[in-house]
Amino acid sequence: QVRLVESGGGLVQAGGSLRLSCAASTNIAAIAEMGWYRQAPGKQRELVASLAKAGTTNYADAVKGRFTISRDNAKNTLYLQMNNLKPDDAAVYYCNAKEWTQRGNEFNYWGQGTQVTVSS
């Protein structure tokens, strides 16, 4: 079981920056993949960025060049640096940890979410 706690959300003006943090209850260096998802009202949850154990990153097209995902293994913390925020970035942001068994079964762990609001 992996417990994830997000922090760092808030209200920011368009063009501003925020850094989200996700503190994990386990050694994140051993987790197969971690990522950030977001869900705006009336929309499905979508992937924002992911970071694999080997260091490979993946970003949604909408955030490429503006957001950066990173981790601090010593602190067991995942980060999402968000720059040049736009009103469309407003959503609840969720931290995710993903593991696969040898049989290919996928397990997902989620944080409680942190609200990001962007004023125009």
N, C-alpha and C positions, 0 to 999 in steps of 0.2 A: 504494500500500500504506500502510495506517495501522496503527501500532503503538500499543497501549493497555496501560497498566500501572496496575492498581488498587492502592490501599493504604487502610489505615484500619480494616480489619475487626478483630474481636476478641471478647472475652467481656464481656458487660455484663448487669447485673441488669435484670429487667423494670422498666419505667418510666424507664430510663436513656436516654442518647443516644450516638450515634456519628456521625462524619462520614467518609464515604468519599470518596476522591479518585481521579481517573482522569487520568493524564498521557498526553497524546497526542503522537505524533511529528510532527504536522503542524498547520497552522493550523486550529483547531477552528471558527473563525468562518466558514470556508468549507464546513464539513461540513453536509450537508442536515439530518441529524437525529442527535442523540446521545441515549443513554438508559441506564438501569440495568435489568437483568433479575436475577431470582433463581431459584435452583433448590434446593429442599429434597429430601432423600433420598426416592426413590420417587415424586417428582412431576415434572411437566414444567416446563421453564423458562418463566417468566412475566414479562411486562412489569411493572415497578414504576413507572417514571416516564420520560418522554421530553421532550426539549427540541429544538424545531425551530430552524433557522437564524434564522427571523424572530422567535423568542422565545416562540412558543406552547408551552405545557406541557400534559402529559397525565399523569394519575396513575391508578393502579389504585385501585378503590374502597376496598380494604383499608388503604391508606396515606394517603388524603386527610386533610388536616388535621394529619398527623403528620410526613410527609416533605416535603422541599423539594429540588428539583433546581435547580442553578444552574451557571454556568460563569464562568471568568475567561479571557477571550480572550488577555490579555497573557501569561498563564502556560500557555496551551493546556491547561487543566485543567478537567475536569468534576467537580462535587461532588454528593453526596447527603447532606443533613443529615437524620438520622433521630432523631426525638424520641419519647418515650413508647413505647419498644420493647416488644414483646410476644413471648412465646415462639414464636408463629406466624410471627414475622419471621425466625426463625433459618433461614439458608440460605447458599449460596454466591452472592455477588453479582457479577454480571458487567457490565462496561462495554461498550457497543455503539456503533459508529458506522455510520451507514447512508447510502448514496449510491445515486442512481438515474441511469442513463444516459438520453440523449435518447430511446432506444427503450423506456424503461421497465424495463430490467433492473435488479434490485436487487442491491447488493453490501453484505454485512455484514462488519464487522470486530469481533473480540472480544478482550477482555483475558483473562488467565489466571484471573481470579476471586479474590475475597477472602472468607474465611469470617466470617460473623457468627453468634455464638452468644448466645442470650438465656436466662438462668437465671430460673426462676420463684421 
